[in-house]
Amino acid sequence: MTTTEHATGTGTGAEDRYGLTAGQAAFLARADAFVKEAFHEHSRRMDDEEWFPEETYPTLGKGGFLGITVPEALGGQGLDVLSSGLVLQALGRWNHALALSYLCHESLCLNTLYRNANDEQRKRWLPGMCAGTTVGALALTEPGAGSDLLGSVETSSRREGDHFVINGTKKFIGNGPVADVILLFTRMEEGGGHAAFVVETTNPGFSVKRSISKMGFRGSPWGELEFTDCRVPADCLIGEEHKGHRVLMRGLDIERAVAAPIGLGIAERVLELCVARAKERRQFGKPIGKFELVQDKLAKMYVRVETMRTFVYRTLEEANRVGFDEGGKGGIHALAAACVLYVGEALKEVLDEAVQLWGARGYAWEYEINRLYRAVKVLEIGGGTSEIRKIIIANELMR
């Protein structure tokens, strides 16, 4: 199947029961097998030690799973947003911490640069990011700027000749401690508005203040970043001066659309583990899966997973149609917010049932169910909290 056939969902026209074309289903199967073989064995150590394997991104690059939306001429795969979501679904199944790190690199940074950078900037940074030799991050959140990012951002930039000087702190930044390039969002000291820059982490004035330990998604590196009179060349400005909010808003719906498949992948894995447990665990002389209360839990989990799947694939397909200037408004704005809102809430219900089914083993740190249970909450916080997502949906309905 050609790249075009895969990306547009044409080709043979054959679909599996979830609405994927034959080519898309085959791509998901290839991603699933690759991720399981390369990264599943790292999951427990990553959680125990907050460890991130150095070979992660080169391995993904060699496997053909980086730069999904980037043209082949720039080192990418020339596919689409849905394909990127399928990789994240596979990562969610087998190494959810890596899935979060991948989201930061692939969607938040790499895809945003591709959609907003000029040709020279694309040639400068994208090939390395597609190969996995350059790791990317997006720096938006600050100690006092979360949901009200545009209004509360304090990290500042001012122009001095052919450079910008940046000062401020960014916090809870995914990939921050391991990134080579950071897509940074600032307010402008003069003239108002905001600006977006690529800051290479070798720049004088940049430092990782500390790494941040977390309740879940441990092994996906988060950091607090400092910019102290950090001088950035003017050719690292992304988009227009004073109009950096456009860079931000264009990417938010794509971010939400491709974040949701992480939750789908986790839910699929949870259901698989619970079905296996229900068959193997015996009490009162028979497998616990024979008891109606356990069957009730499995049935409810199944319904949540299947509903997630339908919603996620529909949203990804809609995200494929979003033009470079169409993000942050309209139907996709509400749909992407609704999808990730539903996935976060449904996944919490799935994992609550799963821990109960697993009993003491579900509560014990060493088991995979426990690891997944601790991770779920961030899906209701990151990329705009559940409360913000509800506001987005309601505002779009009222337009």
C-alpha positions in Angstrom: 0.0 0.0 0.0 1.3 3.4 -0.9 1.8 6.2 1.7 -1.1 8.1 0.2 -3.4 5.1 0.4 -2.5 4.5 4.0 -2.9 8.1 5.0 -6.2 8.7 3.4 -7.8 5.4 4.2 -8.2 4.4 0.6 -6.4 1.3 -0.8 -8.5 -1.8 -0.8 -11.4 -0.3 1.0 -11.5 -3.3 3.3 -12.2 -2.4 7.0 -11.8 -4.3 10.2 -14.6 -4.2 12.7 -13.3 -0.9 14.3 -13.4 1.1 11.1 -9.7 1.0 10.2 -8.8 0.2 6.6 -6.7 -2.9 6.0 -3.6 -0.8 5.6 -4.2 1.1 8.9 -4.9 -2.2 10.8 -1.7 -3.6 9.4 0.2 -0.5 10.5 -1.2 -0.8 14.0 -0.3 -4.5 14.1 3.3 -3.7 13.0 3.6 -0.9 15.6 2.2 -3.2 18.3 4.6 -6.0 17.6 7.6 -3.6 17.4 6.8 -1.8 20.6 6.1 -5.0 22.5 9.4 -6.5 21.4 11.5 -3.4 21.9 10.1 -1.7 25.0 7.7 -3.8 27.1 10.5 -5.3 29.1 11.6 -1.9 30.2 8.3 -0.9 31.8 8.8 -2.1 35.3 12.4 -0.7 35.6 11.2 2.6 34.2 8.5 2.8 36.9 10.7 1.6 39.8 13.7 3.9 39.0 12.2 6.7 37.0 14.7 5.5 34.4 14.5 6.5 30.7 16.5 4.2 28.2 18.9 6.3 26.2 18.4 4.2 23.0 14.6 4.8 22.9 14.4 7.4 20.2 17.1 6.0 17.9 15.3 2.7 18.1 12.0 4.3 17.2 13.6 6.1 14.4 15.2 3.0 12.9 11.9 1.2 13.2 10.2 3.9 11.1 8.0 5.2 13.9 9.2 8.8 14.2 8.2 11.8 12.0 4.9 10.1 11.2 3.3 13.2 9.8 6.6 14.6 8.2 7.3 14.2 4.5 9.9 11.6 3.5 12.1 14.3 2.0 12.6 15.6 5.6 13.3 12.1 7.0 9.7 11.4 8.0 7.2 8.7 7.1 4.8 10.9 5.1 1.7 9.5 6.8 -1.0 11.2 8.9 -2.3 12.1 12.3 -4.4 8.9 12.6 -1.2 6.9 12.0 0.6 8.8 14.7 -2.4 8.0 17.0 -2.0 4.3 16.2 1.6 4.3 17.3 0.5 5.9 20.6 -2.2 3.3 21.0 0.5 0.6 20.7 2.8 2.4 23.1 0.0 2.7 25.6 -0.5 -1.0 25.5 3.1 -2.0 26.2 4.9 0.9 27.7 2.6 3.8 28.7 5.5 5.9 30.2 7.2 5.8 26.8 3.9 6.7 25.2 3.8 10.0 27.1 7.4 10.8 26.2 6.7 10.0 22.6 3.7 12.3 22.6 5.9 15.2 23.8 8.5 14.6 21.1 6.4 13.5 18.2 3.2 15.6 18.4 3.9 18.5 20.8 7.3 19.4 19.4 8.0 17.7 16.0 4.6 17.9 14.4 4.1 21.5 15.7 7.4 22.5 14.2 6.5 20.9 10.9 3.1 22.8 10.8 4.6 26.2 11.8 8.3 26.4 11.0 9.7 27.8 7.7 11.5 25.6 5.2 15.0 26.4 6.5 13.9 25.7 10.1 12.4 22.4 9.0 15.6 21.3 7.3 17.6 22.3 10.3 15.7 20.3 13.0 13.3 17.8 11.6 15.6 15.2 10.1 17.4 14.6 13.4 14.1 14.5 15.2 12.8 11.9 12.7 15.9 9.8 13.1 15.7 9.9 16.9 19.1 11.5 17.2 17.5 14.8 18.4 14.9 14.7 21.2 12.2 17.4 21.3 10.1 18.9 24.1 7.4 21.6 24.3 7.7 24.1 27.2 4.5 25.8 28.0 3.5 25.2 31.7 5.0 27.4 34.4 4.7 27.4 38.3 1.9 30.0 37.9 0.6 29.3 34.4 -1.4 26.2 33.6 -5.0 26.4 32.4 -4.7 30.2 32.0 -1.5 29.9 29.9 -2.0 32.9 27.7 -2.9 35.2 30.5 -0.5 34.0 33.2 2.8 33.2 31.3 5.7 35.0 32.9 8.7 33.6 30.9 9.7 36.7 28.8 11.6 37.4 25.7 13.0 40.7 24.4 14.7 41.4 21.1 18.3 42.6 21.1 19.5 43.0 17.5 19.7 39.6 15.9 19.0 37.7 19.1 16.2 37.3 21.6 17.0 37.3 25.4 14.8 34.9 27.4 14.2 34.8 31.2 11.9 32.6 33.2 11.0 29.1 34.4 9.0 26.3 32.9 7.8 23.4 35.1 6.4 19.9 34.6 7.9 19.7 31.1 7.7 16.3 29.5 11.1 15.3 28.0 12.6 18.4 29.6 15.6 16.6 31.2 16.5 14.7 28.0 15.6 17.1 25.2 18.1 18.5 22.7 15.6 21.1 21.3 12.7 22.8 23.2 9.8 24.5 21.5 9.4 27.4 24.0 6.4 29.7 24.5 7.0 33.2 26.0 5.4 36.6 26.5 7.1 39.5 24.8 8.4 42.3 27.0 7.8 45.0 24.4 4.9 45.3 22.1 2.7 42.7 23.8 1.7 39.3 22.6 3.6 36.1 22.7 6.4 34.4 20.9 7.5 30.8 20.1 11.1 29.7 19.8 13.3 26.7 19.3 15.9 26.7 22.1 18.7 24.2 21.7 19.6 23.0 25.2 23.3 23.7 24.6 22.5 27.4 24.6 24.2 29.4 27.3 21.6 30.5 29.9 19.6 27.3 29.7 19.6 24.7 32.5 17.5 21.9 33.8 16.9 23.0 37.4 15.6 19.6 38.5 13.9 16.4 37.4 10.4 15.8 38.8 9.3 12.5 40.3 5.7 11.5 39.7 2.9 9.2 41.0 2.4 7.6 37.6 3.9 7.5 34.1 7.2 7.2 35.9 10.1 6.8 33.5 8.6 9.5 31.2 11.1 12.3 32.2 9.6 15.6 33.5 11.7 18.6 34.4 11.8 22.2 35.7 13.7 24.3 33.2 15.5 27.7 33.8 16.2 30.4 31.2 18.6 33.0 32.6 19.5 35.7 30.0 19.3 32.9 27.5 20.3 34.3 24.1 18.5 32.7 21.2 19.3 33.7 17.5 16.4 35.4 15.8 16.2 32.7 13.2 15.0 30.4 16.0 11.7 32.3 16.2 8.8 30.1 15.0 6.0 32.0 13.3 5.6 35.7 13.7 6.8 37.9 16.5 4.0 38.9 18.9 1.8 36.1 17.5 3.1 33.0 19.1 -0.4 32.1 20.3 -1.1 31.0 16.8 1.6 28.3 17.1 0.1 27.2 20.3 -3.6 27.1 19.3 -2.9 25.3 16.0 -1.5 22.3 17.8 -3.8 21.9 20.8 -6.5 19.9 19.0 -4.0 17.6 17.4 -2.3 17.1 20.8 -5.7 16.1 22.4 -6.6 13.8 19.4 -3.4 11.8 19.6 -3.2 11.8 23.4 -6.5 9.9 23.6 -5.1 6.7 22.0 -2.7 6.3 24.9 -5.7 5.8 27.2 -7.2 3.4 24.7 -4.0 1.3 24.6 -3.8 1.2 28.4 -7.5 0.2 28.6 -6.9 -2.6 26.1 -4.0 -3.9 28.1 -6.0 -3.7 31.3 -8.9 -5.7 29.9 -6.4 -8.3 28.6 -4.8 -8.7 32.0 -8.2 -8.9 33.8 -9.6 -11.6 31.4 -6.4 -13.6 32.0 -6.7 -13.2 35.7 -10.4 -14.2 35.7 -9.5 -17.4 33.9 -6.4 -18.3 36.1 -7.4 -17.2 39.6 -9.5 -19.9 41.4 -11.6 -19.5 44.5 -14.3 -21.8 45.9 -13.2 -24.5 43.4 -13.6 -22.6 40.2 -12.1 -19.7 38.1 -13.3 -16.3 39.5 -14.5 -15.5 36.0 -17.4 -17.9 36.5 -18.8 -15.6 39.3 -21.4 -13.2 38.0 -20.0 -10.2 40.0 -16.6 -10.7 38.2 -18.4 -11.1 34.9 -20.1 -7.8 35.6 -16.8 -6.1 36.0 -15.4 -7.6 32.8 -18.5 -6.6 30.8 -18.4 -3.0 32.0 -14.7 -2.8 31.1 -15.4 -4.2 27.7 -18.1 -1.6 27.0 -15.7 1.2 28.0 -12.9 -0.1 25.9 -15.1 -0.5 22.8 -16.6 2.9 23.2 -13.2 4.5 23.6 -12.0 2.8 20.4 -14.9 4.2 18.3 -14.5 7.7 19.7 -10.8 7.8 19.4 -10.7 6.6 15.7 -13.5 9.0 14.8 -11.6 11.9 16.4 -8.3 11.0 14.7 -10.0 10.8 11.3 -11.4 14.3 11.9 -8.0 15.6 13.0 -6.6 14.4 9.6 -8.8 17.0 8.0 -7.6 20.0 10.1 -5.6 22.4 8.0 -2.6 24.3 9.3 -4.7 27.3 10.3 -7.8 25.6 11.5 -6.9 24.3 15.0 -8.3 25.8 18.2 -11.8 26.4 16.9 -14.9 24.8 15.4 -16.0 21.2 15.5 -12.6 19.7 15.9 -12.0 21.9 18.9 -15.0 20.5 20.7 -14.6 16.9 19.4 -10.9 16.6 20.5 -11.7 18.0 23.9 -14.7 15.6 24.3 -12.6 12.6 23.2 -9.8 13.0 25.6 -12.3 14.0 28.4 -14.2 10.7 27.8 -11.1 8.6 27.6 -9.7 9.9 30.8 -13.0 9.4 32.7 -13.7 6.0 31.2 -10.2 4.7 31.8 -10.4 5.7 35.4 -13.5 3.5 35.7 -11.8 0.6 33.9 -8.8 0.7 36.2 -11.0 1.0 39.3 -12.8 -2.2 38.4 -9.4 -3.8 37.5 -7.8 -3.2 40.8 -10.8 -4.6 42.6 -10.7 -7.7 40.4 -7.0 -8.2 41.1 -7.5 -7.7 44.8 -4.3 -7.5 46.9 -2.2 -7.9 43.8 -3.8 -4.9 42.3 -2.9 -2.9 45.3 0.7 -4.1 45.4 3.3 -1.9 43.8 5.1 -4.7 41.9 2.2 -5.6 39.6 1.4 -4.1 36.2 -2.2 -3.3 37.2 -0.9 -1.1 40.0 1.5 0.7 37.7 -1.3 1.4 35.2 -3.7 2.5 38.0 -1.2 5.2 39.2 -0.8 6.5 35.7 -4.4 7.2 34.8 -5.0 10.5 36.6 -2.6 12.5 34.4 -5.0 12.0 31.5 -7.5 14.2 33.3 -4.9 16.9 33.9 -2.4 17.2 31.0 -3.2 19.1 27.8 -6.0 21.0 29.5 -7.8 19.7 32.5 -11.1 17.9 32.3 -12.7 21.1 33.6 -11.2 23.1 30.8 -12.3 20.5 28.2 -15.9 20.8 29.4 -15.7 24.6 29.0 -14.4 24.2 25.5 -17.2 21.8 24.6 -19.9 24.1 26.1 -18.5 27.2 24.4 -18.5 25.6 21.0 -22.1 24.4 21.5 -23.2 27.9 22.4 -21.6 29.6 19.4 
